[in-house]
């Protein structure tokens, strides 16, 4: 086997965390959670920058997202829109107006809400199905790769967002370099992803909810900030992502766990009190960085 090379700092000082237990034929790229969702590719930790990544990987794994049709996702659009209403005031503190690009915009809920806040909005999305729904909301959506968009749109955007996307990148350093090129000087990058060094990850180990077959990058706060610095982005703050949870969202999220029925029985009374709850789970990083020049 070739040496594993960290995709962030390029170090070869690595150690295997978990062997591959995934059946490639059962790998899902949709929002549906099953007992198989927790099975992953071989996972490796960089001993230099603490980043965790999957290696080896199938070639061009991103192409699997192009034909994804995810009807289940549509059940959670209210939750996504309401979470956006909590996040956008945080963004406004740094960039009160301007043009937002949401990478992996799915069906456009975040961008629709950002437009309500007065921003100009555009999206980037691989899925034909998702992008067509977003376009039906009069949102401009680029369907393709960051590389192609960056080649034509240098220094165009005031804000770029990556919500639940960076953990899917095969080469995150290259992709963030493209994003840096797309941002105006002083522009803001906002990333939501899991923190592999968080208390929830350390307690749950391989049962942590971020260990999923379609997730191939696992950042720590240290490795994410290093990545930003390497790409000309200065870290300004890290918050905890505010999930606006509905009953069906929580039920789906717990579907991979054996004690789902018991947990839902305990949680169900809360949703009789009110239909949505804002929760902030340890390890759900909402990272903010400013492009320096």
Beta strands, then each sheet from edge to edge (+ up, - down):
strand 1: 14-18
strand 2: 43-46
strand 3: 52-54
strand 4: 99-103
strand 5: 120-124
strand 6: 140-142
strand 7: 157-163
strand 8: 183-194
strand 9: 217-218
strand 10: 233-240
strand 11: 243-245
strand 12: 277-279
strand 13: 284-291
sheet 1: 1+ 2- 3+ 9-
sheet 2: 6+ 5+ 4+ 7+ 8+ 13- 10+
sheet 3: 11+ 12-
end
